[in-house]
């Protein structure tokens, strides 16, 4: 049944891929056999983002049993893809021991490779509806720094405001 899903499905253990479906493997430009047993770090734009997003995800999953966000992830060829990620932990005491995940591609983000890790994190916060203050608190930055990063993102994508930026990222007509 999982092989028929248009969404990427994956089972992980300690942030390594245990099982995945064809849609998941192809979304990232891999074959299923190449992914099984591999660290999820290979799908993140940087090791730092793998660690930071992992820390946030672990905290939320330990409290709520599930985690959701939107983020840029890396394909095998190095290009980035914007995805919506949903995860559910089998055990709140150790959320990364076994977790199931759903990955939904949202759109191709042009020139995303040129974004800094912080810009990607601020963009992900915007996708979650966070204010600058919310993002600043979560990322350990000042609200002014987040505002500067948001302005940089708007300029990068030629958007006049946050709504137009999010519509461009999400592939919706502006």
C-alpha positions as CSV (number, residue, x, y, z in Angstrom):
1,X,0.0,0.0,0.0
2,X,2.8,2.4,0.9
3,X,4.2,2.0,-2.7
4,X,1.0,3.6,-4.1
5,X,1.3,6.7,-1.9
6,X,2.0,9.9,-3.8
7,X,3.6,11.2,-0.6
8,X,7.0,10.2,0.7
9,X,6.7,7.8,3.7
10,X,9.6,6.9,5.9
11,X,10.2,5.0,9.2
12,X,13.3,6.1,11.1
13,X,15.3,4.9,14.1
14,X,17.7,7.3,15.8
15,X,17.5,9.6,12.8
16,X,18.5,6.8,10.3
17,X,16.2,5.6,7.6
18,X,14.8,2.1,8.4
19,X,12.2,1.9,5.6
20,X,10.9,4.2,2.9
21,X,8.6,4.1,-0.1
22,X,9.4,4.8,-3.7
23,X,7.9,8.3,-3.6
24,X,10.3,9.3,-0.7
25,X,13.4,7.9,-2.4
26,X,12.5,9.5,-5.8
27,X,11.7,12.9,-4.1
28,X,15.3,13.0,-3.0
29,X,16.8,11.4,-6.2
30,X,17.8,8.1,-4.6
31,X,16.9,4.5,-4.9
32,X,15.3,2.8,-1.9
33,X,18.2,0.4,-1.4
34,X,20.6,3.3,-1.2
35,X,18.6,5.1,1.5
36,X,17.9,2.3,4.0
37,X,20.3,2.6,6.9
38,X,21.5,6.0,5.9
39,X,21.5,9.0,8.3
40,X,18.9,11.6,7.6
41,X,21.7,14.2,7.7
42,X,22.2,13.5,4.0
43,X,18.8,15.2,3.3
44,X,19.6,18.5,5.1
45,X,21.2,21.5,3.5
46,X,23.9,21.4,6.3
47,X,25.0,19.4,9.3
48,X,24.1,22.4,11.5
49,X,20.5,22.5,10.2
50,X,20.3,18.7,10.8
51,X,21.3,19.2,14.4
52,X,19.2,22.4,15.1
53,X,16.0,21.1,13.5
54,X,16.6,17.7,15.2
55,X,16.8,19.4,18.6
56,X,13.6,21.4,18.0
57,X,11.8,18.3,16.7
58,X,12.9,16.1,19.6
59,X,11.6,18.7,22.1
60,X,8.2,19.0,20.5
61,X,7.9,15.2,19.9
62,X,8.8,14.5,23.5
63,X,5.9,16.7,24.6
64,X,3.3,16.1,22.0
65,X,4.3,12.9,20.2
66,X,4.3,14.5,16.8
67,X,6.1,17.2,14.9
68,X,5.3,19.2,11.8
69,X,7.1,21.9,9.8
70,X,8.0,23.1,6.3
71,X,11.6,23.2,5.3
72,X,14.2,23.1,2.5
73,X,15.9,19.7,2.1
74,X,18.7,18.5,-0.1
75,X,18.3,16.1,-3.1
76,X,21.1,13.7,-4.1
77,X,22.2,16.2,-6.9
78,X,22.6,18.9,-4.3
79,X,19.5,20.9,-5.3
80,X,17.0,21.9,-2.6
81,X,13.4,21.1,-2.4
82,X,10.7,22.7,-0.2
83,X,8.8,20.1,1.7
84,X,6.1,19.8,4.4
85,X,7.2,17.2,7.0
86,X,4.9,15.4,9.5
87,X,6.4,13.0,12.1
88,X,5.0,10.8,14.9
89,X,7.0,9.2,17.7
90,X,6.3,5.7,18.9
91,X,7.6,6.6,22.4
92,X,7.5,10.1,24.0
93,X,10.3,9.1,26.3
94,X,12.6,8.6,23.3
95,X,10.9,10.2,20.3
96,X,13.8,9.4,17.9
97,X,14.0,5.8,18.8
98,X,11.2,5.0,16.3
99,X,9.3,7.6,14.3
100,X,7.1,7.5,11.2
101,X,7.3,10.4,8.7
102,X,5.4,11.8,5.8
103,X,7.1,14.2,3.3
104,X,5.1,16.3,0.9
105,X,6.9,18.3,-1.8
106,X,5.5,21.8,-2.0
107,X,7.3,23.5,-4.8
108,X,10.7,24.0,-6.4
109,X,12.3,27.0,-4.9
110,X,14.5,28.7,-7.4
111,X,17.9,29.8,-6.2
112,X,17.2,28.3,-2.8
113,X,20.8,27.1,-2.7
114,X,21.9,30.7,-2.3
115,X,20.0,31.2,0.9
116,X,21.9,31.1,4.2
117,X,21.0,28.5,6.8
118,X,19.4,31.3,8.9
119,X,17.4,32.6,6.0
120,X,16.1,29.0,5.5
121,X,15.1,28.8,9.2
122,X,13.4,32.2,9.1
123,X,11.6,31.1,5.9
124,X,10.4,27.9,7.6
125,X,9.2,30.0,10.6
126,X,7.2,32.2,8.2
127,X,5.7,29.1,6.6
128,X,4.5,28.1,10.1
129,X,2.9,31.6,10.6
130,X,5.5,32.8,13.1
131,X,5.9,36.4,13.9
132,X,9.4,37.9,13.9
133,X,9.4,37.7,17.7
134,X,8.3,34.1,17.6
135,X,11.1,33.2,15.2
136,X,13.6,35.2,17.2
137,X,12.7,33.4,20.4
138,X,12.9,29.9,18.7
139,X,16.2,30.7,16.9
140,X,17.9,32.6,19.7
141,X,18.1,35.8,17.6
142,X,17.0,39.3,18.1
143,X,13.7,40.3,16.5
144,X,15.6,43.0,14.5
145,X,17.9,40.3,13.1
146,X,14.9,38.2,12.0
147,X,13.3,41.3,10.4
148,X,16.6,41.9,8.4
149,X,16.5,38.3,7.3
150,X,12.9,38.6,6.3
151,X,13.7,41.7,4.2
152,X,16.6,39.8,2.6
153,X,14.3,37.0,1.7
154,X,11.7,39.4,0.2
155,X,14.4,41.0,-1.9
156,X,15.8,37.6,-3.0
157,X,12.5,36.4,-4.3
158,X,11.3,39.9,-5.5
159,X,8.3,39.9,-3.1
160,X,6.8,43.1,-1.8
161,X,5.5,41.6,1.5
162,X,5.4,38.4,3.5
163,X,2.2,37.1,1.9
164,X,3.7,37.5,-1.6
165,X,6.9,35.8,-0.5
166,X,5.0,32.8,0.9
167,X,2.9,32.5,-2.2
168,X,6.0,32.5,-4.4
169,X,7.7,29.8,-2.2
170,X,4.5,27.7,-2.1
171,X,4.2,27.9,-5.9
172,X,0.8,29.7,-5.7
173,X,0.2,32.6,-8.1
174,X,0.9,36.0,-6.5
